[in-house]
């Protein structure tokens, strides 16, 4: 046996780090066409988010999801829980749209429209206003605490917190009338749930956009992980032209760099400094890339200063990088487009044909039929639905079964409140000799007494003796 001593607990400092400590990313401010598009996207999207709750439609808020009242107002339309299938179709359309645009133009959503990207851009703007651009931020973080550092950091966080709270307040304003919510909040009169969600959503905004930032995209967002399933070699991506740029190296403007065996890349690392996720685009396509195109703007600026052609980093496809033609119209694009069109048409038809009243006919399956005074009787449960904004009085009638009699277990007209669903037991009796067979169809019609023309018909099944 060897006498070699085995050190089971190595002293501190000798163990190997299994996880690298997170290094803060300081994105450099960039200007260019794509930076302008991102700024425009931020202004438009945040303008919609913060502005829509303040728009009125008649005597109510234009967009209001009234959960206690089970009413969802969208402009001139009011949806009820019974319209949930429309929401399901809308979510499927949103998912397929994401697949479509990803297959076509890569991570277009991530770079320009994702809430994480949009709010992070705003928080970065606040950070630059208080702490300066990238070099000043790095210097400030390395410096010891002083009055100036405390003032700058405190001012930045104060601005972040105020903006986050207003973001949370606006979010809750989609569920509670915002014109009543705002004065109630500042008067400390909001309900417990309203206060909770305002603070929760505000805290989430402050944490995600202020601290987590690129970590949400890299570690938390599942989209970065499965996007490769939607990519092909004709998908638009941001790529570095390695054949043109390598070998990289610094040089002065105007020198014969090709005579020195250098490519167009001057190795300025600005493409890394402007990247919000801190990656080097020159290492090839990476899942951390959100497609914001900041590296394209800054590289084009450097190429212009050096007198080189732009496009060393550019939007392109893998086929184009290999010198092959790019096919925009390809089978998967036709499939996505066809399915999206069908769903959009179906959603439009579903909304346009949506009725304000409805009736569901549920036949009692415990007993096929029963004989009452020489007549064949079936028992039903009628679910009467009123999706209008006011209470209606209804009456129910049947058709399609000659000589049939409808007996409803209710006296007078049936009153159904706004957004209500009322279950009413009913019986249908008919002479067995009038039945065309063992079963027959019978039509139940729900008709409003107070609003002529407001009606809905549903077909049920009447079962009799088997001859």
LINKAQUI-V227138 format. One record per pair of residues at least 4 apart in sequence whose ideal C-beta (glycine too) atoms are under 7 Angstrom apart, sorted by the first residue. I is the first residue (numbers start at 1). J is the second residue. If there is no record, write none. Layout:
i=I j=J
i=I j=J
This chain:
i=10 j=14
i=10 j=15
i=25 j=213
i=25 j=214
i=25 j=276
i=25 j=277
i=25 j=278
i=26 j=134
i=26 j=137
i=26 j=138
i=27 j=124
i=27 j=274
i=27 j=275
i=27 j=276
i=28 j=133
i=28 j=134
i=28 j=270
i=28 j=273
i=28 j=274
i=29 j=128
i=29 j=133
i=30 j=35
i=30 j=274
i=30 j=294
i=30 j=297
i=30 j=298
i=31 j=35
i=31 j=297
i=32 j=297
i=32 j=300
i=32 j=301
i=33 j=37
i=33 j=297
i=34 j=38
i=34 j=293
i=34 j=296
i=34 j=297
i=35 j=39
i=35 j=294
i=35 j=297
i=36 j=40
i=37 j=41
i=37 j=112
i=38 j=42
i=38 j=112
i=38 j=121
i=38 j=292
i=39 j=43
i=40 j=44
i=41 j=45
i=41 j=112
i=41 j=113
i=42 j=46
i=42 j=118
i=42 j=121
i=42 j=122
i=43 j=47
i=44 j=48
i=45 j=49
i=45 j=113
i=45 j=118
i=46 j=50
i=46 j=118
i=47 j=51
i=48 j=52
i=49 j=170
i=50 j=170
i=51 j=55
i=52 j=62
i=52 j=63
i=53 j=61
i=53 j=63
i=53 j=170
i=53 j=173
i=53 j=174
i=53 j=178
i=54 j=178
i=55 j=62
i=56 j=60
i=56 j=61
i=56 j=62
i=57 j=62
i=57 j=75
i=57 j=76
i=60 j=64
i=60 j=73
i=61 j=73
i=61 j=177
i=61 j=178
i=62 j=75
i=63 j=73
i=63 j=74
i=63 j=174
i=64 j=73
i=64 j=174
i=64 j=177
i=65 j=72
i=65 j=174
i=65 j=175
i=66 j=71
i=66 j=72
i=66 j=73
i=67 j=175
i=69 j=419
i=70 j=80
i=70 j=81
i=70 j=419
i=71 j=78
i=71 j=80
i=71 j=419
i=72 j=79
i=73 j=78
i=74 j=79
i=78 j=389
i=79 j=83
i=79 j=86
i=80 j=387
i=80 j=419
i=82 j=358
i=82 j=385
i=82 j=387
i=83 j=354
i=84 j=88
i=85 j=89
i=86 j=90
i=86 j=347
i=86 j=350
i=86 j=351
i=87 j=91
i=88 j=92
i=89 j=93
i=89 j=343
i=89 j=346
i=89 j=347
i=89 j=350
i=90 j=94
i=90 j=347
i=91 j=95
i=92 j=96
i=92 j=343
i=93 j=97
i=93 j=340
i=93 j=343
i=93 j=344
i=93 j=347
i=94 j=98
i=95 j=99
i=96 j=100
i=96 j=336
i=96 j=339
i=96 j=340
i=96 j=343
i=97 j=101
i=97 j=340
i=98 j=102
i=98 j=109
i=99 j=103
i=99 j=230
i=99 j=336
i=100 j=104
i=100 j=336
i=100 j=340
i=101 j=105
i=101 j=108
i=101 j=109
i=102 j=106
i=102 j=107
i=102 j=227
i=102 j=230
i=103 j=230
i=103 j=235
i=103 j=332
i=103 j=333
i=103 j=336
i=104 j=236
i=104 j=333
i=105 j=236
i=106 j=235
i=106 j=236
i=106 j=237
i=106 j=291
i=107 j=111
i=107 j=227
i=107 j=290
i=107 j=291
i=108 j=112
i=108 j=291
i=109 j=113
i=109 j=114
i=110 j=114
i=110 j=117
i=110 j=217
i=110 j=290
i=110 j=291
i=111 j=117
i=111 j=290
i=111 j=291
i=111 j=292
i=111 j=293
i=114 j=118
i=115 j=119
i=116 j=120
i=116 j=208
i=116 j=216
i=116 j=217
i=117 j=121
i=117 j=290
i=119 j=123
i=119 j=205
i=119 j=209
i=120 j=124
i=120 j=209
i=120 j=213
i=120 j=276
i=121 j=125
i=122 j=126
i=122 j=163
i=123 j=127
i=123 j=160
i=123 j=209
i=123 j=210
i=124 j=128
i=125 j=129
i=126 j=130
i=126 j=156
i=126 j=159
i=126 j=160
i=127 j=131
i=127 j=137
i=127 j=156
i=128 j=132
i=128 j=133
i=130 j=152
i=130 j=155
i=130 j=156
i=131 j=136
i=131 j=137
i=131 j=140
i=131 j=152
i=131 j=156
i=132 j=136
i=132 j=137
i=134 j=138
i=134 j=273
i=135 j=139
i=136 j=140
i=137 j=141
i=138 j=142
i=139 j=143
i=140 j=149
i=140 j=152
i=143 j=149
i=145 j=149
i=145 j=150
i=146 j=150
i=147 j=151
i=148 j=152
i=149 j=153
i=150 j=154
i=151 j=155
i=152 j=156
i=153 j=157
i=154 j=158
i=155 j=159
i=156 j=160
i=157 j=161
i=158 j=162
i=159 j=163
i=160 j=164
i=160 j=206
i=160 j=210
i=161 j=165
i=161 j=206
i=162 j=166
i=163 j=167
i=164 j=168
i=164 j=202
i=164 j=205
i=164 j=206
i=165 j=169
i=165 j=198
i=165 j=202
i=166 j=170
i=167 j=171
i=167 j=201
i=167 j=202
i=167 j=205
i=168 j=172
i=168 j=197
i=168 j=198
i=168 j=199
i=168 j=201
i=168 j=202
i=168 j=205
i=169 j=173
i=169 j=181
i=169 j=182
i=169 j=185
i=169 j=198
i=171 j=201
i=172 j=176
i=172 j=181
i=172 j=194
i=172 j=197
i=172 j=198
i=173 j=178
i=173 j=181
i=176 j=181
i=176 j=194
i=177 j=181
i=178 j=182
i=180 j=184
i=181 j=185
i=181 j=190
i=181 j=194
i=182 j=186
i=183 j=187
i=184 j=189
i=184 j=190
i=185 j=190
i=185 j=198
i=190 j=194
i=190 j=195
i=191 j=195
i=192 j=196
i=193 j=197
i=194 j=198
i=195 j=199
i=196 j=200
i=197 j=201
i=198 j=202
i=199 j=203
i=200 j=204
i=201 j=205
i=202 j=206
i=203 j=207
i=204 j=208
i=205 j=209
i=206 j=210
i=207 j=211
i=207 j=212
i=208 j=212
i=208 j=216
i=209 j=213
i=212 j=216
i=214 j=218
i=214 j=276
i=214 j=277
i=214 j=278
i=215 j=219
i=215 j=220
i=216 j=220
i=216 j=221
i=217 j=221
i=217 j=224
i=217 j=277
i=217 j=290
i=218 j=224
i=218 j=277
i=218 j=288
i=222 j=226
i=223 j=227
i=224 j=287
i=225 j=287
i=227 j=231
i=231 j=235
i=233 j=317
i=233 j=318
i=233 j=319
i=234 j=317
i=234 j=319
i=234 j=326
i=234 j=327
i=234 j=328
i=234 j=330
i=235 j=317
i=236 j=315
i=236 j=317
i=237 j=285
i=237 j=316
i=237 j=317
i=238 j=281
i=238 j=289
i=238 j=291
i=238 j=293
i=238 j=295
i=238 j=296
i=238 j=313
i=238 j=315
i=239 j=285
i=239 j=316
i=239 j=321
i=240 j=245
i=240 j=281
i=240 j=282
i=240 j=312
i=240 j=313
i=241 j=245
i=241 j=312
i=242 j=246
i=244 j=263
i=244 j=264
i=244 j=312
i=245 j=263
i=245 j=264
i=245 j=265
i=245 j=312
i=246 j=263
i=246 j=265
i=247 j=261
i=247 j=262
i=247 j=263
i=248 j=263
i=248 j=265
i=248 j=267
i=249 j=262
i=249 j=267
i=250 j=266
i=250 j=267
i=251 j=255
i=251 j=257
i=251 j=262
i=251 j=266
i=253 j=306
i=253 j=307
i=256 j=260
i=257 j=262
i=258 j=262
i=264 j=308
i=264 j=312
i=265 j=312
i=266 j=302
i=266 j=306
i=268 j=302
i=269 j=273
i=270 j=274
i=270 j=298
i=270 j=302
i=271 j=275
i=271 j=281
i=271 j=282
i=271 j=295
i=271 j=298
i=271 j=299
i=271 j=313
i=272 j=280
i=274 j=294
i=274 j=295
i=274 j=298
i=275 j=279
i=275 j=294
i=275 j=295
i=276 j=290
i=276 j=292
i=276 j=294
i=277 j=288
i=277 j=289
i=277 j=290
i=279 j=286
i=279 j=288
i=279 j=289
i=281 j=289
i=281 j=295
i=281 j=313
i=285 j=289
i=293 j=297
i=294 j=298
i=295 j=299
i=295 j=313
i=296 j=300
i=296 j=313
i=296 j=314
i=296 j=315
i=297 j=301
i=298 j=302
i=299 j=303
i=299 j=312
i=299 j=313
i=300 j=304
i=300 j=310
i=301 j=305
i=302 j=306
i=303 j=308
i=303 j=309
i=303 j=310
i=303 j=312
i=304 j=310
i=316 j=320
i=316 j=321
i=317 j=326
i=318 j=322
i=319 j=324
i=319 j=325
i=319 j=326
i=320 j=326
i=329 j=333
i=331 j=335
i=332 j=336
i=333 j=337
i=334 j=338
i=335 j=339
i=336 j=340
i=337 j=341
i=338 j=342
i=339 j=343
i=340 j=344
i=341 j=345
i=342 j=346
i=343 j=347
i=344 j=348
i=345 j=349
i=346 j=350
i=347 j=351
i=348 j=352
i=349 j=353
i=350 j=354
i=355 j=456
i=356 j=387
i=356 j=388
i=356 j=454
i=357 j=385
i=357 j=386
i=357 j=387
i=357 j=392
i=357 j=446
i=357 j=448
i=357 j=454
i=357 j=455
i=357 j=456
i=358 j=385
i=358 j=456
i=359 j=382
i=359 j=383
i=359 j=384
i=359 j=385
i=359 j=444
i=359 j=446
i=359 j=456
i=359 j=458
i=360 j=383
i=360 j=458
i=361 j=380
i=361 j=382
i=361 j=444
i=361 j=458
i=361 j=460
i=362 j=380
i=362 j=381
i=362 j=383
i=363 j=378
i=363 j=380
i=363 j=460
i=363 j=461
i=364 j=379
i=364 j=380
i=367 j=379
i=368 j=463
i=369 j=376
i=369 j=377
i=369 j=378
i=369 j=463
i=369 j=464
i=370 j=377
i=371 j=376
i=372 j=377
i=372 j=429
i=375 j=429
i=375 j=430
i=375 j=431
i=376 j=429
i=376 j=430
i=376 j=432
i=376 j=435
i=376 j=464
i=377 j=427
i=377 j=428
i=377 j=429
i=378 j=428
i=378 j=462
i=378 j=463
i=379 j=427
i=380 j=426
i=380 j=428
i=380 j=460
i=381 j=423
i=381 j=425
i=382 j=396
i=382 j=424
i=382 j=426
i=382 j=444
i=383 j=421
i=383 j=423
i=384 j=394
i=384 j=414
i=384 j=416
i=384 j=422
i=384 j=424
i=384 j=446
i=385 j=421
i=386 j=392
i=386 j=416
i=386 j=417
i=386 j=418
i=386 j=419
i=386 j=420
i=387 j=419
i=388 j=392
i=388 j=418
i=389 j=418
i=390 j=418
i=391 j=415
i=391 j=416
i=391 j=417
i=391 j=418
i=392 j=416
i=392 j=448
i=392 j=450
i=392 j=451
i=393 j=413
i=393 j=414
i=393 j=415
i=393 j=448
i=393 j=449
i=393 j=450
i=394 j=413
i=394 j=414
i=394 j=416
i=394 j=446
i=394 j=447
i=394 j=448
i=394 j=449
i=395 j=413
i=395 j=414
i=395 j=447
i=395 j=449
i=396 j=406
i=396 j=408
i=396 j=426
i=396 j=444
i=396 j=445
i=396 j=446
i=397 j=406
i=397 j=445
i=397 j=447
i=398 j=404
i=398 j=406
i=398 j=428
i=398 j=442
i=398 j=443
i=398 j=444
i=399 j=443
i=399 j=445
i=400 j=441
i=400 j=442
i=400 j=443
i=401 j=430
i=401 j=440
i=401 j=442
i=401 j=462
i=402 j=434
i=403 j=430
i=403 j=431
i=403 j=434
i=404 j=428
i=404 j=429
i=404 j=430
i=404 j=442
i=405 j=429
i=406 j=426
i=406 j=428
i=407 j=426
i=407 j=427
i=407 j=429
i=408 j=424
i=408 j=426
i=409 j=424
i=409 j=425
i=409 j=426
i=410 j=414
i=410 j=424
i=413 j=449
i=414 j=422
i=414 j=424
i=416 j=420
i=416 j=422
i=428 j=442
i=428 j=462
i=430 j=434
i=430 j=435
i=432 j=464
i=432 j=465
i=435 j=440
i=435 j=464
i=436 j=440
i=438 j=463
i=438 j=464
i=438 j=466
i=438 j=467
i=439 j=461
i=439 j=462
i=439 j=463
i=439 j=464
i=440 j=462
i=441 j=459
i=441 j=461
i=442 j=460
i=442 j=462
i=443 j=457
i=443 j=459
i=444 j=457
i=444 j=458
i=444 j=460
i=445 j=455
i=445 j=457
i=446 j=455
i=446 j=456
i=447 j=455
i=448 j=454
i=448 j=455
